[in-house]
């Protein structure tokens, strides 16, 4: 027996619809900065650490390596990220967020925080916290 939740018969459908709706809220800010959702994810993953390998960045951003590389090339062309050789092994390339990239992350993150606050106001602080907890549990659950 399948349970219909808000018109979606599967968890996958509900999560995809929620993701699309959420990205619509950020779309204006991302479009204004000429960023895709995947590029935004990559920048967010770089904003917390300097010196991430392309493999690590692709994994953290949940992107195939070829897509992550293509997005990294675009971000580097715009001066939002930089690539440097690792000191301990010059063959390893590390990626970091440039000053310009950090400014862009701050600007878009401000819009993201506004959207999060609006959602929290709409559903309440307790339900918002529970939503985050449950999504984390889904994201980190094993098979």
C-alpha positions as CSV (number, residue, x, y, z in Angstrom):
1,X,0.0,0.0,0.0
2,X,1.4,3.4,-1.0
3,X,0.7,6.4,1.1
4,X,0.2,9.7,-0.8
5,X,1.9,12.6,0.9
6,X,1.0,16.0,-0.5
7,X,0.5,14.5,-3.9
8,X,3.7,12.5,-4.0
9,X,3.5,8.7,-3.7
10,X,7.2,8.1,-2.8
11,X,9.8,9.6,-0.6
12,X,11.9,10.3,-3.7
13,X,9.1,12.3,-5.2
14,X,8.5,14.3,-2.1
15,X,12.2,15.0,-1.6
16,X,12.7,16.1,-5.2
17,X,9.7,18.4,-5.1
18,X,10.9,19.9,-1.9
19,X,14.4,20.4,-3.4
20,X,13.0,22.0,-6.5
21,X,10.8,24.3,-4.4
22,X,13.7,25.3,-2.2
23,X,15.9,26.0,-5.2
24,X,13.2,28.3,-6.6
25,X,13.5,30.4,-3.5
26,X,17.3,30.8,-4.1
27,X,17.0,31.1,-7.9
28,X,16.9,34.9,-8.0
29,X,20.1,35.1,-5.9
30,X,21.9,32.4,-7.8
31,X,20.8,33.8,-11.2
32,X,21.9,37.2,-10.2
33,X,25.4,35.8,-9.4
34,X,25.4,33.6,-12.6
35,X,25.5,30.4,-10.5
36,X,23.8,27.0,-10.9
37,X,22.7,25.1,-7.8
38,X,25.6,22.7,-8.3
39,X,28.1,25.5,-8.4
40,X,26.6,27.0,-5.3
41,X,26.9,23.7,-3.5
42,X,30.6,23.5,-4.5
43,X,31.3,27.0,-3.3
44,X,29.5,26.3,0.0
45,X,31.7,23.2,0.5
46,X,34.8,25.3,-0.1
47,X,33.8,28.1,2.2
48,X,34.6,26.0,5.2
49,X,37.9,24.7,4.3
50,X,41.0,25.7,2.3
51,X,42.9,23.0,0.4
52,X,40.3,20.5,-0.7
53,X,41.1,18.1,-3.5
54,X,38.8,17.8,-6.5
55,X,37.9,14.3,-5.5
56,X,36.9,15.5,-2.0
57,X,35.0,18.4,-3.4
58,X,33.1,16.2,-5.9
59,X,32.2,13.8,-3.1
60,X,31.1,16.5,-0.6
61,X,29.0,18.2,-3.4
62,X,27.5,14.9,-4.4
63,X,28.5,15.4,-8.0
64,X,30.2,13.1,-10.5
65,X,33.9,14.0,-10.8
66,X,33.5,15.1,-14.5
67,X,30.7,17.5,-13.6
68,X,32.5,18.8,-10.6
69,X,35.6,19.5,-12.7
70,X,33.5,21.3,-15.4
71,X,31.9,23.5,-12.6
72,X,35.3,24.1,-11.0
73,X,36.7,25.2,-14.4
74,X,33.9,27.7,-14.7
75,X,34.3,29.0,-11.1
76,X,38.1,29.3,-11.6
77,X,37.6,31.3,-14.8
78,X,35.4,33.7,-12.9
79,X,38.1,34.0,-10.2
80,X,35.8,32.5,-7.5
81,X,38.2,29.6,-6.7
82,X,41.9,29.0,-7.0
83,X,43.9,25.9,-7.5
84,X,47.4,25.3,-6.0
85,X,49.7,22.4,-5.9
86,X,49.9,20.7,-2.5
87,X,53.2,21.3,-0.7
88,X,53.8,17.7,0.3
89,X,53.0,16.3,-3.2
90,X,53.1,18.8,-6.1
91,X,51.1,16.4,-8.2
92,X,48.0,16.9,-6.0
93,X,46.0,20.0,-6.7
94,X,44.1,21.7,-3.9
95,X,41.2,24.0,-4.4
96,X,40.3,27.0,-2.3
97,X,37.8,29.8,-2.2
98,X,39.2,33.1,-3.4
99,X,38.5,36.4,-1.7
100,X,36.0,37.2,-4.5
101,X,34.4,33.8,-4.0
102,X,34.1,34.3,-0.3
103,X,32.3,37.6,-0.9
104,X,29.9,35.9,-3.3
105,X,29.2,33.1,-0.8
106,X,28.5,35.7,1.9
107,X,26.0,37.5,-0.4
108,X,24.1,34.5,-1.5
109,X,24.2,32.9,2.0
110,X,22.4,36.1,3.2
111,X,19.6,35.3,0.8
112,X,19.6,31.7,1.8
113,X,19.3,32.6,5.5
114,X,16.3,34.8,4.7
115,X,14.6,31.9,3.0
116,X,15.5,29.6,6.0
117,X,14.1,32.1,8.4
118,X,10.9,32.5,6.4
119,X,10.4,28.7,6.4
120,X,11.1,28.5,10.1
121,X,8.5,31.3,10.7
122,X,6.0,29.4,8.6
123,X,6.4,26.0,10.2
124,X,7.6,26.9,13.6
125,X,11.0,26.6,15.3
126,X,10.4,23.1,16.7
127,X,9.2,21.6,13.4
128,X,12.0,23.3,11.6
129,X,14.6,21.8,13.9
130,X,12.9,18.4,13.5
131,X,12.9,18.8,9.8
132,X,16.7,19.4,9.8
133,X,17.2,16.4,12.1
134,X,15.2,14.1,10.0
135,X,16.8,15.2,6.7
136,X,20.2,14.7,8.3
137,X,19.1,11.2,9.4
138,X,17.9,10.4,5.8
139,X,21.1,11.8,4.3
140,X,23.4,9.8,6.6
141,X,21.4,6.6,6.8
142,X,23.0,3.4,5.5
143,X,21.3,0.9,3.3
